[in-house]
Amino acid sequence: MEIKIAMDLTGRDFLTLKDYTPDEIEFLINLAGELKEKKKKGVVEQPLIGKNVALIFEKTSTRTRCSFEVAAHDLGMGTTYLDPKGSQIGKKESIADTARVLAGMYDGIEYRGFGQEIVEELAKHSKVPVWNGLTNEYHPTQMLADMLTIREKLGHLKGVKFVYMGDARYNMGNSLMVGCAKMGMHFVGCAPKKYQPNPELVAECQKIAKETGAIIEFEEDPMVATKDADAIYTDVWVSMGEPDEVWEERINDLLPYRVTMDLINNAKGSVVFMHCLPAFHDLKTKIGKQLNEKFGLTEMEVTDEVFESEHSVVFDEAENRMHTIKAVMAATLGANL
């Protein structure tokens, strides 16, 4: 099966979905679906053989690293993984200098780490495409995987009622709101007011929504928010390294927003449960055990019953990280597919 590249994204950075039109996003989702079909059929093509990409990880990850490495290798490329100790970015060497050094050796650069300004600075000084693997503010590759998963499970994106539960202030809440606005979806951020996205980004998404027919709204009552939902999404509430008092405050504030079967049953019968992973849904991890010891929790942002239910599509979603990242690299590096 030959994939026809109908849109030329060669040389483009992939930093946030705000930089892409709905048609361009749909093109990447379509390309990912076609690449996934080819892989399932055992079709091996390496259109980018001879090229190499640098993977900068100031924050470690299972899904993002594996997705970039497998996707790059499938396309015929070599990879160099720079872990938090293996890169001098911003330490002994400026971001601008790092970008120019790596761009002289590699055909693309992935960055996963902290502030959005870092990946933006890399892109500004790089002559090769830069891809955002996650920053504090945005997680665009996760969004493509989520959109592909929703389309596979529900058949469409436009008009889908998508409810995000929990802390919506950071990369996941921000990016999902942007993605839903771009693709004409009905986004509901269900969280206490202090956990909702910044007003400037909300206003920006409302402006996009007027052009695409999307709906952007916020609701503090979980039962109101999830009524007739097509998709319910959550993410962890706490991060390692944060002090106990932050964990305690956030858990107390967000416990009413845990995704339970009551919320699933309040949604449409076909509702899908989504999570970017990892998830704290049982006591089988060190952090899960810590949460139990310190706060008496056996599960946090989602119950194990929901996570393991027929509504859960989290592992399809995780697999789709690789297929969508492959599409981004193929498109921005001008693969002849």
C-alpha positions as CSV (number, residue, x, y, z in Angstrom):
1,M,0.0,0.0,0.0
2,E,1.4,3.3,-1.1
3,I,0.8,6.3,1.2
4,K,0.3,9.5,-0.7
5,I,1.8,12.6,1.0
6,A,-0.9,15.1,0.3
7,M,0.5,17.9,2.5
8,D,4.1,19.1,2.6
9,L,5.3,19.6,6.2
10,T,9.0,19.2,5.4
11,G,11.2,21.2,7.8
12,R,8.5,22.1,10.2
13,D,9.0,22.0,14.0
14,F,6.4,20.3,16.1
15,L,6.2,22.3,19.4
16,T,2.5,22.7,20.1
17,L,-0.7,22.0,18.2
18,K,-1.4,25.7,18.2
19,D,1.2,26.0,15.4
20,Y,-0.8,23.5,13.2
21,T,-4.1,24.0,11.3
22,P,-7.0,21.5,11.8
23,D,-6.3,20.2,8.3
24,E,-2.6,19.6,9.1
25,I,-3.5,17.9,12.3
26,E,-6.0,15.6,10.5
27,F,-3.3,14.9,7.9
28,L,-0.9,13.7,10.6
29,I,-3.6,11.6,12.2
30,N,-4.5,10.0,8.8
31,L,-0.8,9.4,8.1
32,A,-0.3,7.7,11.5
33,G,-3.3,5.5,10.8
34,E,-1.9,4.4,7.5
35,L,1.6,3.8,8.9
36,K,0.0,1.7,11.7
37,E,-1.9,-0.4,9.1
38,K,1.3,-1.0,7.2
39,K,3.2,-2.1,10.3
40,K,0.4,-4.5,11.3
41,K,0.6,-6.0,7.8
42,G,4.4,-6.5,8.2
43,V,5.3,-4.0,5.5
44,V,8.8,-2.8,6.0
45,E,9.9,0.5,4.5
46,Q,12.8,2.6,5.5
47,P,12.4,5.9,3.6
48,L,14.7,7.8,6.0
49,I,17.7,5.4,6.0
50,G,20.9,7.3,6.5
51,K,19.3,10.0,8.7
52,N,19.8,10.3,12.5
53,V,17.9,11.9,15.3
54,A,18.9,13.2,18.7
55,L,16.6,12.5,21.6
56,I,17.1,14.9,24.6
57,F,15.4,13.7,27.7
58,E,15.8,16.0,30.7
59,K,12.8,14.1,32.1
60,T,12.8,10.3,31.7
61,S,9.9,8.4,30.1
62,T,9.0,4.9,29.0
63,R,6.4,5.6,26.3
64,T,8.0,8.7,24.7
65,R,11.5,7.3,24.5
66,C,10.4,3.9,23.2
67,S,8.0,5.6,20.7
68,F,10.6,7.8,19.2
69,E,13.2,5.0,19.1
70,V,11.0,2.4,17.5
71,A,9.4,4.9,15.1
72,A,12.9,6.2,14.0
73,H,14.2,2.7,13.5
74,D,11.1,1.7,11.5
75,L,11.8,4.7,9.2
76,G,15.5,3.6,8.9
77,M,17.0,6.2,11.1
78,G,19.6,6.0,13.8
79,T,19.0,7.5,17.3
80,T,21.2,8.9,20.1
81,Y,19.5,9.0,23.5
82,L,20.8,11.8,25.8
83,D,19.5,11.2,29.3
84,P,19.4,13.9,32.1
85,K,23.1,13.3,32.8
86,G,24.2,13.0,29.2
87,S,23.3,16.5,27.9
88,Q,25.0,19.8,28.8
89,I,22.0,21.8,27.6
90,G,21.7,25.0,29.7
91,K,24.5,23.8,32.0
92,K,27.9,24.0,30.4
93,E,26.4,24.9,27.0
94,S,23.7,27.3,26.1
95,I,20.4,26.1,24.5
96,A,21.3,28.1,21.4
97,D,24.8,26.5,21.1
98,T,23.4,23.0,21.8
99,A,20.8,23.5,19.0
100,R,23.5,24.5,16.5
101,V,25.9,21.7,17.5
102,L,23.2,18.9,17.3
103,A,21.7,20.3,14.1
104,G,25.1,19.9,12.4
105,M,25.2,16.2,13.2
106,Y,21.5,15.2,13.2
107,D,18.5,15.5,10.9
108,G,16.0,16.1,13.8
109,I,16.0,16.8,17.5
110,E,13.5,15.7,20.1
111,Y,13.3,17.5,23.5
112,R,11.5,16.3,26.6
113,G,12.0,18.3,29.7
114,F,10.9,21.5,31.5
115,G,9.8,24.9,30.2
116,Q,8.3,25.4,26.8
117,E,10.7,28.3,26.3
118,I,13.6,25.7,26.1
119,V,12.1,23.7,23.2
120,E,11.2,27.0,21.5
121,E,14.8,28.3,21.9
122,L,16.1,25.0,20.5
123,A,13.9,25.3,17.5
124,K,14.8,29.0,17.0
125,H,18.5,28.1,16.6
126,S,18.2,24.7,14.9
127,K,18.3,24.3,11.1
128,V,16.6,20.9,11.5
129,P,13.1,20.1,12.8
130,V,12.6,20.1,16.6
131,W,9.9,18.0,18.2
132,N,8.4,18.5,21.6
133,G,8.3,15.2,23.6
134,L,6.8,17.0,26.6
135,T,7.3,20.3,28.4
136,N,5.6,21.8,31.5
137,E,3.1,23.6,29.3
138,Y,2.5,21.2,26.3
139,H,2.5,17.6,25.2
140,P,1.6,17.6,21.5
141,T,2.7,14.1,20.5
142,Q,0.4,12.7,23.2
143,M,-2.4,14.7,21.7
144,L,-2.0,13.1,18.3
145,A,-2.1,9.6,19.9
146,D,-5.2,10.5,21.8
147,M,-7.0,11.9,18.7
148,L,-6.1,8.8,16.7
149,T,-7.4,6.5,19.5
150,I,-10.7,8.4,19.8
151,R,-11.2,8.2,16.0
152,E,-10.4,4.5,16.0
153,K,-12.9,3.8,18.9
154,L,-15.7,6.3,18.1
155,G,-15.3,6.8,14.4
156,H,-15.0,10.6,14.4
157,L,-13.6,13.6,16.3
158,K,-15.9,16.5,15.5
159,G,-18.6,17.0,18.2
160,V,-17.1,14.3,20.6
161,K,-17.8,15.3,24.2
162,F,-14.4,15.0,25.8
163,V,-14.2,15.4,29.6
164,Y,-10.8,16.0,31.4
165,M,-10.9,15.2,35.1
166,G,-8.5,16.6,37.7
167,D,-5.6,19.1,37.5
168,A,-6.1,20.9,34.2
169,R,-3.4,23.6,34.7
170,Y,-0.4,22.0,33.0
171,N,0.7,20.2,29.8
172,M,-2.1,17.7,29.6
173,G,-5.0,20.0,30.4
174,N,-3.6,22.7,28.2
175,S,-2.8,20.4,25.2
176,L,-6.1,18.6,25.3
177,M,-8.0,21.9,25.4
178,V,-6.0,23.1,22.4
179,G,-6.5,19.8,20.5
180,C,-10.2,19.7,21.1
181,A,-10.5,23.3,20.0
182,K,-8.6,22.6,16.8
183,M,-10.6,19.5,15.9
184,G,-14.1,20.9,16.6
185,M,-14.7,18.8,19.8
186,H,-16.7,19.6,23.0
187,F,-14.0,20.0,25.7
188,V,-15.1,20.0,29.3
189,G,-12.5,20.7,32.0
190,C,-13.8,19.3,35.2
191,A,-11.8,20.6,38.1
192,P,-12.0,23.1,41.0
193,K,-11.4,26.7,39.8
194,K,-7.8,26.8,41.1
195,Y,-6.9,23.8,38.9
196,Q,-8.2,25.2,35.7
197,P,-6.0,26.4,32.8
198,N,-4.8,30.0,32.7
199,P,-7.4,32.5,31.3
200,E,-5.2,33.6,28.4
201,L,-4.9,30.1,27.0
202,V,-8.7,29.6,27.5
203,A,-9.4,32.8,25.6
204,E,-7.1,31.7,22.8
205,C,-8.9,28.3,22.6
206,Q,-12.3,30.0,22.6
207,K,-11.2,32.1,19.6
208,I,-10.1,28.9,17.8
209,A,-13.4,27.2,18.7
210,K,-15.4,29.9,17.0
211,E,-13.7,29.0,13.7
212,T,-14.0,25.2,14.2
213,G,-17.3,24.8,15.9
214,A,-15.7,23.5,19.1
215,I,-17.1,24.0,22.5
216,I,-14.8,24.9,25.4
217,E,-16.3,24.9,28.9
218,F,-15.5,24.2,32.6
219,E,-17.5,22.5,35.3
220,E,-16.8,21.8,38.9
221,D,-19.4,19.1,39.4
222,P,-18.2,15.7,38.1
223,M,-21.7,14.3,37.5
224,V,-22.8,17.4,35.5
225,A,-19.5,17.3,33.5
226,T,-19.6,13.6,32.6
227,K,-23.3,13.4,31.6
228,D,-23.4,11.8,28.2
229,A,-19.6,12.1,27.8
230,D,-18.0,10.2,24.8
231,A,-14.6,10.2,26.4
232,I,-13.3,10.7,30.0
233,Y,-9.6,11.4,30.5
234,T,-7.4,11.9,33.5
235,D,-3.8,12.1,34.5
236,V,-1.8,11.7,37.8
237,W,-2.3,14.5,40.3
238,V,1.2,14.5,41.9
239,S,4.8,14.3,40.7
240,M,7.9,12.8,42.4
241,G,10.0,15.4,44.2
242,E,7.1,17.5,45.3
243,P,6.8,17.9,49.1
244,D,4.3,15.9,51.1
245,E,2.2,19.0,51.9
246,V,1.6,19.6,48.2
247,W,0.6,16.0,47.7
248,E,-1.8,16.2,50.6
249,E,-3.4,19.4,49.4
250,R,-3.8,18.2,45.9
251,I,-5.2,14.8,46.9
252,N,-7.7,16.4,49.2
253,D,-8.8,18.9,46.6
254,L,-9.0,16.4,43.7
255,L,-10.4,13.2,45.4
256,P,-13.9,14.1,44.3
257,Y,-12.6,14.1,40.7
258,R,-11.3,10.5,40.7
259,V,-12.7,8.6,37.7
260,T,-15.0,5.9,39.1
261,M,-17.6,3.6,37.6
262,D,-20.3,6.0,38.8
263,L,-18.9,8.6,36.4
264,I,-18.4,6.0,33.6
265,N,-22.0,4.9,34.0
266,N,-23.1,8.6,33.9
267,A,-21.6,8.9,30.5
268,K,-22.7,7.3,27.2
269,G,-22.7,3.5,27.1
270,S,-19.9,3.7,24.5
271,V,-17.7,6.0,26.6
272,V,-14.0,5.4,26.5
273,F,-11.6,6.0,29.4
274,M,-8.3,7.5,28.6
275,H,-5.0,8.1,30.5
276,C,-1.6,9.2,29.2
277,L,0.1,6.8,31.8
278,P,1.6,5.9,34.1
279,A,-1.5,5.6,36.3
280,F,-1.8,5.1,40.1
281,H,-4.7,2.7,40.0
282,D,-3.4,0.0,42.4
283,L,-0.6,-0.8,44.9
284,K,1.8,-2.5,42.5
285,T,4.2,0.4,42.2
286,K,6.5,2.1,44.7
287,I,4.6,5.4,44.4
288,G,1.3,3.5,44.8
289,K,2.6,2.0,48.0
290,Q,3.8,5.4,49.2
291,L,0.4,6.9,48.6
292,N,-1.1,4.1,50.6
293,E,1.4,4.5,53.5
294,K,1.1,8.3,53.7
295,F,-2.5,9.0,52.7
296,G,-4.3,5.7,53.0
297,L,-5.1,5.5,49.3
298,T,-5.3,2.2,47.4
299,E,-5.9,4.1,44.1
300,M,-5.6,7.8,43.1
301,E,-6.9,9.5,40.0
302,V,-8.8,6.4,38.6
303,T,-10.1,3.3,40.3
304,D,-8.7,0.0,39.3
305,E,-12.2,-1.1,38.3
306,V,-12.3,1.6,35.6
307,F,-8.7,1.2,34.5
308,E,-9.2,-2.5,33.9
309,S,-12.8,-2.2,32.4
310,E,-13.9,-2.7,28.9
311,H,-14.2,1.1,28.6
312,S,-10.4,1.6,29.1
313,V,-8.4,2.2,25.9
314,V,-5.2,3.2,27.7
315,F,-3.0,0.6,26.1
316,D,-4.2,1.3,22.6
317,E,-3.5,4.9,23.3
318,A,0.0,4.1,24.5
319,E,0.7,2.1,21.3
320,N,-0.6,4.9,19.2
321,R,2.2,7.2,20.6
322,M,4.6,5.3,18.4
323,H,2.5,5.5,15.3
324,T,1.7,9.2,15.6
325,I,5.3,10.1,16.4
326,K,6.4,8.2,13.3
327,A,4.0,10.3,11.3
328,V,5.4,13.5,12.7
329,M,9.0,12.5,11.9
330,A,8.1,11.1,8.5
331,A,6.2,14.3,7.5
332,T,8.6,16.9,8.9
333,L,11.7,15.1,7.5
334,G,10.1,14.7,4.0
335,A,9.9,10.9,3.9
336,N,8.9,9.6,0.5
337,L,6.2,7.1,1.5
